[in-house]
């Protein structure tokens, strides 16, 4: 696998995928814990998950901005 000239967009995308996957896995663990009667631990897990959820939109917007900055500008034909 060869790296693109600027691997930043691909890196950001993969890191975001990992964060989302970890959030989903933790949510599943929280549900499993809650079903076994430990609502206190489940509540703490849910509080941390709310932080992830609260940042989703801001992270998506910032990632879009960074990716847009990484794209090379189209070359302008000097004869135009």
C-alpha positions as CSV (number, residue, x, y, z in Angstrom):
1,X,0.0,0.0,0.0
2,X,1.5,3.3,-1.0
3,X,0.8,6.5,0.9
4,X,-0.8,9.4,-0.8
5,X,1.1,12.7,-1.0
6,X,-0.7,13.9,2.1
7,X,-2.0,11.0,4.3
8,X,-3.8,13.4,6.6
9,X,-7.4,12.9,5.3
10,X,-7.0,9.1,5.3
11,X,-5.5,9.2,8.8
12,X,-8.3,11.4,10.1
13,X,-10.9,9.1,8.5
14,X,-9.4,6.0,10.1
15,X,-9.0,7.6,13.5
16,X,-12.6,8.7,13.4
17,X,-13.7,5.2,12.5
18,X,-11.8,3.8,15.5
19,X,-13.4,6.4,17.9
20,X,-16.8,5.5,16.6
21,X,-16.2,1.8,16.9
22,X,-14.8,2.1,20.4
23,X,-17.9,4.2,21.4
24,X,-20.2,1.5,20.0
25,X,-18.3,-1.3,21.8
26,X,-18.4,0.6,25.1
27,X,-22.1,1.3,24.6
28,X,-22.7,-2.5,24.2
29,X,-20.6,-3.2,27.3
30,X,-22.6,-0.6,29.2
31,X,-25.9,-2.3,28.2
32,X,-24.5,-5.7,29.2
33,X,-23.4,-4.3,32.6
34,X,-26.8,-2.6,33.2
35,X,-28.6,-5.8,32.4
36,X,-26.6,-7.6,35.1
37,X,-27.7,-5.1,37.8
38,X,-24.8,-2.6,38.0
39,X,-26.7,0.6,37.1
40,X,-24.0,2.7,38.8
41,X,-21.3,1.5,36.5
42,X,-23.7,1.7,33.5
43,X,-24.5,5.4,34.4
44,X,-20.8,6.3,34.5
45,X,-20.3,4.6,31.1
46,X,-23.2,6.5,29.7
47,X,-21.9,9.8,31.0
48,X,-18.6,9.2,29.1
49,X,-20.5,8.2,26.0
50,X,-22.4,11.5,26.2
51,X,-19.1,13.3,25.9
52,X,-18.4,11.4,22.7
53,X,-21.8,12.1,21.3
54,X,-21.6,15.7,22.2
55,X,-18.5,16.1,20.2
56,X,-19.6,14.3,17.0
57,X,-20.8,17.2,15.0
58,X,-17.9,19.5,15.9
59,X,-15.4,16.7,15.1
60,X,-17.1,16.1,11.7
61,X,-17.0,19.7,10.8
62,X,-13.4,20.2,11.8
63,X,-12.4,17.0,9.9
64,X,-14.2,18.3,6.8
65,X,-12.3,21.6,7.1
66,X,-8.9,19.8,7.6
67,X,-9.5,17.5,4.7
68,X,-10.5,20.4,2.5
69,X,-7.3,22.2,3.4
70,X,-5.3,19.1,2.5
71,X,-6.7,18.9,-1.0
72,X,-4.4,20.4,-3.6
73,X,-5.7,23.4,-5.3
74,X,-6.6,22.9,-8.9
75,X,-3.9,24.3,-11.2
76,X,-5.1,27.3,-13.1
77,X,-4.2,27.4,-16.7
78,X,-2.3,30.7,-17.3
79,X,-3.9,31.0,-20.7
80,X,-7.4,31.2,-19.3
